[in-house]
Each structure stands twice: as structure tokens, then as C-alpha cells.
Amino acid sequence: MSTSNFKNKCVTQVNCIYCDSLLCTRGMKAVLLADTEIELFSTDMPPNRTVDFVAGCYSTDSCKCKLRDIACLKCGNVVGYHVVAPCKPCLLSCNNGHFWMFNSEAVSTINRLDSSGQNLLLWGDLPELEGSEDESPGSLSDEEYLR
């Protein structure tokens, strides 16, 4: 699936709504594939050092994806889930290729700015993930960190 449809979407910083801890800096506003009325945020990079798995895998009634909840490491509240194994219908549908999801009720977001500090950072302007194992707060620009 080509992710070119998503190049003009804003990149967001995602924080835990319960403790304001930074969860990820590569968030994207999205909708649930199985129910497009449900908005959430997703990321393409495992949010290591900010969340951890809780409980085991499960599936929903709407599809056969295998999911596993993730919780904020700072406060322990569940903030979303990881798609451990996507089902074929979801893989074949229009999707952004992200497998880490944040529930919109459990997070707050801030649109990121580009390196000039003047314009919104778009997904098409982000560097590729090659060689990146995880993200850290150090990936924010000085201007964004000070905001």
C-alpha cells in the first residue's frame, strides 16, 4: 500500500492526557479502518521508552487483526494499542501503514513545526525511518522543544 495519500497530513506530537508525558513525536490523525467514525492518532515508529504492553493479544468483532493494549510508562494508564498482526482485509484497505494507535480520548496532541519554526511539519517532509529503532524526545527541534 502506498502511503503517498498521507504526505500532506500534519505531524503531531502525542502526549498522555493523564500525566502529560511525551509518547511520540511522529503522530498522525487517523480513523479506525473498521469504523471510520472513530478518530485516533497513529505512528509508524514503535514508541519505545514511553509505553509498554499490558495484557495479552485480542481481536475485535469488526476484524481479525491481533491487537495488544499499550500503557504510558509514567502513569500506567492505557493510551492505545499495537496492531501485532493485521488481518488481510485491513492490509488491503486504504491505510497509512502505521501499527501503533493512540486513543484520541487518552492523548493530547500538538501539531509540529518544520525546521524553520514557521510552517506545519507534513508527513511528506519527514525523513525515512531506515536504521531507526525507536524515537526519543531528542528528535524534536529546539523550537518545538521550547514550545
Salt bridges, closest charged atoms under 4 A:
GLU39 OE1 - LYS29 NZ 3.49
ASP44 OD2 - ARG26 NH2 2.82
ASP134 OD2 - ARG49 NH1 3.02
GLU144 OE2 - ARG112 NE 2.86
